[in-house]
């Protein structure tokens, strides 16, 4: 059976990736190079995701499977370079043999083989070049992305999101969890959202942008002087920071919103 699994994996992954990959019943690893200006995409379903920066141009992936009743062999993990040798990197975990994923996201294909008897989770730790762009999603798990320089997009359903970029736009969303972000407010604006949780946005002291902030059950606070135009609503603020500019939007239902100086 082990030989059959290895052969099946070989059909899905480049030889260069196989050479860098090791497997045992709990731990899966992969490595490959990423060119400047390219993106690392990661799509998970059950488990957290963490990105860290490293030196050089190598992407290193470590995935840990954890379970109590499930069968870890029911969950497969793939990583590959897409779009040519200097393309983006795509990393996915699958709970269904008919599932698929691409840069746009994860497609379960049909009902997931994830039940009360299969509680396998996959926790990803990914080390990326500082210049990497990152797009990460999961359903049940926290996402943390530490100080990359490129644009960041992070999405989960049940879990907190913490995402930081020193040189790019950051977009982040969850349903049940808090959001903590820092990044640039570029042309086209940025957006952060949750339903049950608070949002904290760290911005440089000299930032200039428009803000559109709203909460239903919570409060809004800011470390920045802001300029209002019209009626002041303590739970819906449309205003300018500095000289104004691209729009920063933040939405929550049950939680507070804070703009904090870096």
LOGU-310452 format. One record per residue (C-alpha): residue number from 0; x, y, z; residue in one letter. Coordinates in pm, whole numbers, padded with zeros to 5 digits, always signed. Layout:
BEGIN
{seq NUM x X y Y z Z type A};
...
//
This chain:
BEGIN
{seq 0 x +00000 y +00000 z +00000 type X};
{seq 1 x +00283 y +00243 z +00078 type X};
{seq 2 x +00428 y +00190 z -00270 type X};
{seq 3 x +00090 y +00254 z -00430 type X};
{seq 4 x +00053 y +00584 z -00242 type X};
{seq 5 x +00399 y +00693 z -00348 type X};
{seq 6 x +00327 y +00613 z -00714 type X};
{seq 7 x -00001 y +00805 z -00700 type X};
{seq 8 x +00175 y +01105 z -00556 type X};
{seq 9 x +00444 y +01090 z -00824 type X};
{seq 10 x +00178 y +01133 z -01088 type X};
{seq 11 x +00065 y +01456 z -00925 type X};
{seq 12 x +00392 y +01630 z -00849 type X};
{seq 13 x +00704 y +01732 z -01040 type X};
{seq 14 x +01019 y +01525 z -00995 type X};
{seq 15 x +01195 y +01823 z -00839 type X};
{seq 16 x +00925 y +01846 z -00576 type X};
{seq 17 x +00941 y +01474 z -00499 type X};
{seq 18 x +01312 y +01499 z -00438 type X};
{seq 19 x +01250 y +01762 z -00172 type X};
{seq 20 x +00956 y +01584 z -00010 type X};
{seq 21 x +00945 y +01344 z +00281 type X};
{seq 22 x +00648 y +01168 z +00431 type X};
{seq 23 x +00557 y +00973 z +00740 type X};
{seq 24 x +00227 y +00920 z +00915 type X};
{seq 25 x +00222 y +01263 z +01083 type X};
{seq 26 x +00455 y +01496 z +00894 type X};
{seq 27 x +00471 y +01605 z +00530 type X};
{seq 28 x +00730 y +01843 z +00385 type X};
{seq 29 x +00802 y +02005 z +00051 type X};
{seq 30 x +01033 y +02274 z -00082 type X};
{seq 31 x +01072 y +02470 z -00404 type X};
{seq 32 x +01194 y +02806 z -00529 type X};
{seq 33 x +00984 y +03118 z -00581 type X};
{seq 34 x +01077 y +03401 z -00817 type X};
{seq 35 x +01028 y +03766 z -00725 type X};
{seq 36 x +00683 y +03899 z -00803 type X};
{seq 37 x +00518 y +03557 z -00765 type X};
{seq 38 x +00257 y +03429 z -00520 type X};
{seq 39 x +00226 y +03137 z -00278 type X};
{seq 40 x -00135 y +03010 z -00268 type X};
{seq 41 x -00242 y +02780 z +00017 type X};
{seq 42 x -00590 y +02627 z +00057 type X};
{seq 43 x -00677 y +02419 z +00363 type X};
{seq 44 x -01007 y +02300 z +00511 type X};
{seq 45 x -00955 y +02180 z +00868 type X};
{seq 46 x -00651 y +02323 z +01043 type X};
{seq 47 x -00449 y +02638 z +01093 type X};
{seq 48 x -00203 y +02809 z +00862 type X};
{seq 49 x +00112 y +03005 z +00948 type X};
{seq 50 x +00350 y +03185 z +00713 type X};
{seq 51 x +00696 y +03299 z +00821 type X};
{seq 52 x +00967 y +03476 z +00624 type X};
{seq 53 x +01310 y +03330 z +00548 type X};
{seq 54 x +01623 y +03428 z +00360 type X};
{seq 55 x +01686 y +03326 z -00001 type X};
{seq 56 x +01426 y +03226 z -00260 type X};
{seq 57 x +01308 y +02894 z -00115 type X};
{seq 58 x +00956 y +02805 z -00002 type X};
{seq 59 x +00953 y +02537 z +00270 type X};
{seq 60 x +00628 y +02367 z +00366 type X};
{seq 61 x +00570 y +02155 z +00678 type X};
{seq 62 x +00225 y +02001 z +00728 type X};
{seq 63 x +00133 y +01811 z +01045 type X};
{seq 64 x -00168 y +01580 z +01046 type X};
{seq 65 x -00345 y +01537 z +01379 type X};
{seq 66 x -00643 y +01315 z +01459 type X};
{seq 67 x -00821 y +01114 z +01726 type X};
{seq 68 x -01057 y +00886 z +01534 type X};
{seq 69 x -00988 y +00963 z +01169 type X};
{seq 70 x -00760 y +00805 z +00912 type X};
{seq 71 x -00477 y +01037 z +00805 type X};
{seq 72 x -00448 y +00850 z +00475 type X};
{seq 73 x -00790 y +00991 z +00379 type X};
{seq 74 x -00636 y +01338 z +00360 type X};
{seq 75 x -00383 y +01405 z +00088 type X};
{seq 76 x -00158 y +01707 z +00048 type X};
{seq 77 x -00017 y +01844 z -00275 type X};
{seq 78 x +00226 y +02123 z -00362 type X};
{seq 79 x +00345 y +02225 z -00704 type X};
{seq 80 x +00472 y +02511 z -00915 type X};
{seq 81 x +00213 y +02642 z -01160 type X};
{seq 82 x +00262 y +02856 z -01467 type X};
{seq 83 x +00609 y +02735 z -01560 type X};
{seq 84 x +00937 y +02691 z -01377 type X};
{seq 85 x +00930 y +03049 z -01243 type X};
{seq 86 x +00558 y +03051 z -01168 type X};
{seq 87 x +00348 y +03067 z -00854 type X};
{seq 88 x +00337 y +02791 z -00592 type X};
{seq 89 x +00008 y +02616 z -00506 type X};
{seq 90 x -00036 y +02415 z -00183 type X};
{seq 91 x -00359 y +02227 z -00104 type X};
{seq 92 x -00498 y +01972 z +00143 type X};
{seq 93 x -00787 y +01749 z +00028 type X};
{seq 94 x -01046 y +01556 z +00228 type X};
{seq 95 x -01221 y +01421 z -00081 type X};
{seq 96 x -01076 y +01216 z -00372 type X};
{seq 97 x -01272 y +01430 z -00619 type X};
{seq 98 x -01171 y +01763 z -00465 type X};
{seq 99 x -00954 y +02007 z -00655 type X};
{seq 100 x -00799 y +02349 z -00606 type X};
{seq 101 x -00630 y +02621 z -00803 type X};
{seq 102 x -00519 y +02979 z -00746 type X};
{seq 103 x -00885 y +03086 z -00715 type X};
{seq 104 x -00968 y +02849 z -00430 type X};
{seq 105 x -01078 y +02504 z -00316 type X};
{seq 106 x -01353 y +02292 z -00473 type X};
{seq 107 x -01476 y +02003 z -00258 type X};
{seq 108 x -01623 y +01819 z -00557 type X};
{seq 109 x -01888 y +01648 z -00344 type X};
{seq 110 x -01959 y +01590 z +00022 type X};
{seq 111 x -01631 y +01592 z +00215 type X};
{seq 112 x -01510 y +01269 z +00372 type X};
{seq 113 x -01485 y +01463 z +00695 type X};
{seq 114 x -01731 y +01339 z +00955 type X};
{seq 115 x -01741 y +01280 z +01328 type X};
{seq 116 x -01532 y +00966 z +01262 type X};
{seq 117 x -01273 y +01148 z +01053 type X};
{seq 118 x -01145 y +01443 z +01252 type X};
{seq 119 x -00809 y +01476 z +01076 type X};
{seq 120 x -00671 y +01829 z +01082 type X};
{seq 121 x -00371 y +01961 z +00890 type X};
{seq 122 x -00160 y +02238 z +01043 type X};
{seq 123 x +00060 y +02417 z +00789 type X};
{seq 124 x +00379 y +02612 z +00856 type X};
{seq 125 x +00522 y +02774 z +00543 type X};
{seq 126 x +00849 y +02965 z +00520 type X};
{seq 127 x +00862 y +03201 z +00224 type X};
{seq 128 x +01104 y +03459 z +00078 type X};
{seq 129 x +01046 y +03803 z +00225 type X};
{seq 130 x +00934 y +03934 z -00116 type X};
{seq 131 x +00657 y +03673 z -00154 type X};
{seq 132 x +00294 y +03751 z -00214 type X};
{seq 133 x +00064 y +03528 z -00008 type X};
{seq 134 x -00295 y +03410 z -00045 type X};
{seq 135 x -00412 y +03170 z +00225 type X};
{seq 136 x -00751 y +03020 z +00314 type X};
{seq 137 x -00892 y +02761 z +00550 type X};
{seq 138 x -01233 y +02687 z +00703 type X};
{seq 139 x -01162 y +02574 z +01057 type X};
{seq 140 x -00839 y +02724 z +01178 type X};
{seq 141 x -00639 y +03034 z +01251 type X};
{seq 142 x -00430 y +03211 z +00987 type X};
{seq 143 x -00112 y +03399 z +01075 type X};
{seq 144 x +00114 y +03568 z +00820 type X};
{seq 145 x +00426 y +03742 z +00953 type X};
{seq 146 x +00590 y +04042 z +00786 type X};
{seq 147 x +00615 y +03956 z +00421 type X};
{seq 148 x +00677 y +04243 z +00180 type X};
{seq 149 x +00421 y +04156 z -00086 type X};
{seq 150 x +00042 y +04170 z -00098 type X};
{seq 151 x -00151 y +03941 z +00138 type X};
{seq 152 x -00500 y +03792 z +00124 type X};
{seq 153 x -00618 y +03576 z +00417 type X};
{seq 154 x -00958 y +03410 z +00464 type X};
{seq 155 x -01102 y +03170 z +00719 type X};
{seq 156 x -01443 y +03094 z +00869 type X};
{seq 157 x -01376 y +02973 z +01223 type X};
{seq 158 x -01057 y +03128 z +01352 type X};
{seq 159 x -00859 y +03446 z +01404 type X};
{seq 160 x -00665 y +03616 z +01124 type X};
{seq 161 x -00335 y +03794 z +01189 type X};
{seq 162 x -00162 y +03924 z +00878 type X};
{seq 163 x +00121 y +04173 z +00831 type X};
{seq 164 x +00297 y +04309 z +00524 type X};
{seq 165 x +00568 y +04571 z +00534 type X};
{seq 166 x +00525 y +04668 z +00169 type X};
{seq 167 x +00194 y +04548 z +00027 type X};
{seq 168 x -00183 y +04555 z +00059 type X};
{seq 169 x -00343 y +04324 z +00318 type X};
{seq 170 x -00701 y +04193 z +00289 type X};
{seq 171 x -00844 y +03970 z +00561 type X};
{seq 172 x -01176 y +03814 z +00655 type X};
{seq 173 x -01324 y +03563 z +00897 type X};
{seq 174 x -01669 y +03488 z +01039 type X};
{seq 175 x -01597 y +03372 z +01393 type X};
{seq 176 x -01274 y +03530 z +01507 type X};
{seq 177 x -01071 y +03847 z +01551 type X};
{seq 178 x -00873 y +04027 z +01280 type X};
{seq 179 x -00535 y +04193 z +01343 type X};
{seq 180 x -00364 y +04340 z +01036 type X};
{seq 181 x -00100 y +04586 z +00918 type X};
{seq 182 x -00020 y +04685 z +00563 type X};
{seq 183 x -00040 y +04959 z +00302 type X};
{seq 184 x -00360 y +05128 z +00193 type X};
{seq 185 x -00306 y +05134 z -00184 type X};
{seq 186 x -00512 y +05245 z -00481 type X};
{seq 187 x -00830 y +05039 z -00487 type X};
{seq 188 x -00843 y +05032 z -00106 type X};
{seq 189 x -00847 y +04744 z +00141 type X};
{seq 190 x -01120 y +04559 z +00326 type X};
{seq 191 x -01141 y +04368 z +00655 type X};
{seq 192 x -01441 y +04182 z +00792 type X};
{seq 193 x -01567 y +03950 z +01060 type X};
{seq 194 x -01906 y +03875 z +01215 type X};
{seq 195 x -01823 y +03762 z +01567 type X};
{seq 196 x -01499 y +03932 z +01656 type X};
{seq 197 x -01304 y +04254 z +01676 type X};
{seq 198 x -01085 y +04420 z +01412 type X};
{seq 199 x -00755 y +04596 z +01489 type X};
{seq 200 x -00578 y +04772 z +01203 type X};
{seq 201 x -00222 y +04898 z +01249 type X};
{seq 202 x -00124 y +05189 z +01023 type X};
{seq 203 x +00186 y +05408 z +00987 type X};
{seq 204 x +00168 y +05747 z +01164 type X};
{seq 205 x +00172 y +05940 z +00836 type X};
{seq 206 x -00103 y +05742 z +00662 type X};
{seq 207 x -00357 y +05923 z +00444 type X};
{seq 208 x -00677 y +05739 z +00354 type X};
{seq 209 x -01054 y +05748 z +00377 type X};
{seq 210 x -01215 y +05511 z +00627 type X};
{seq 211 x -01553 y +05338 z +00626 type X};
{seq 212 x -01595 y +05156 z +00956 type X};
{seq 213 x -01908 y +04990 z +01096 type X};
{seq 214 x -02013 y +04767 z +01385 type X};
{seq 215 x -02351 y +04667 z +01527 type X};
{seq 216 x -02259 y +04558 z +01879 type X};
{seq 217 x -01929 y +04722 z +01962 type X};
{seq 218 x -01740 y +05049 z +01952 type X};
{seq 219 x -01503 y +05225 z +01715 type X};
{seq 220 x -01176 y +05380 z +01836 type X};
{seq 221 x -00887 y +05546 z +01656 type X};
{seq 222 x -00538 y +05668 z +01745 type X};
{seq 223 x -00556 y +05909 z +01448 type X};
{seq 224 x -00724 y +06248 z +01416 type X};
{seq 225 x -01007 y +06205 z +01167 type X};
{seq 226 x -01213 y +06451 z +00965 type X};
{seq 227 x -01588 y +06395 z +00946 type X};
{seq 228 x -01827 y +06518 z +00680 type X};
{seq 229 x -02187 y +06499 z +00792 type X};
{seq 230 x -02361 y +06332 z +01086 type X};
{seq 231 x -02152 y +06144 z +01342 type X};
{seq 232 x -02272 y +05789 z +01411 type X};
{seq 233 x -02070 y +05610 z +01683 type X};
{seq 234 x -02120 y +05273 z +01511 type X};
{seq 235 x -02069 y +05385 z +01151 type X};
{seq 236 x -01786 y +05621 z +01069 type X};
{seq 237 x -01706 y +05761 z +00728 type X};
{seq 238 x -01417 y +06000 z +00757 type X};
{seq 239 x -01069 y +06092 z +00637 type X};
{seq 240 x -00733 y +06028 z +00799 type X};
{seq 241 x -00459 y +06272 z +00704 type X};
{seq 242 x -00522 y +06408 z +00356 type X};
{seq 243 x -00761 y +06124 z +00265 type X};
{seq 244 x -00708 y +05882 z -00020 type X};
{seq 245 x -00790 y +05515 z -00094 type X};
{seq 246 x -01068 y +05371 z +00120 type X};
{seq 247 x -01008 y +05139 z +00414 type X};
{seq 248 x -01325 y +04943 z +00495 type X};
{seq 249 x -01385 y +04739 z +00810 type X};
{seq 250 x -01705 y +04557 z +00906 type X};
{seq 251 x -01808 y +04356 z +01209 type X};
{seq 252 x -02135 y +04270 z +01381 type X};
{seq 253 x -02034 y +04161 z +01731 type X};
{seq 254 x -01710 y +04331 z +01810 type X};
{seq 255 x -01511 y +04655 z +01813 type X};
{seq 256 x -01292 y +04825 z +01553 type X};
{seq 257 x -00970 y +05010 z +01630 type X};
{seq 258 x -00725 y +05202 z +01412 type X};
{seq 259 x -00388 y +05182 z +01588 type X};
{seq 260 x -00062 y +05361 z +01512 type X};
{seq 261 x +00234 y +05134 z +01437 type X};
//
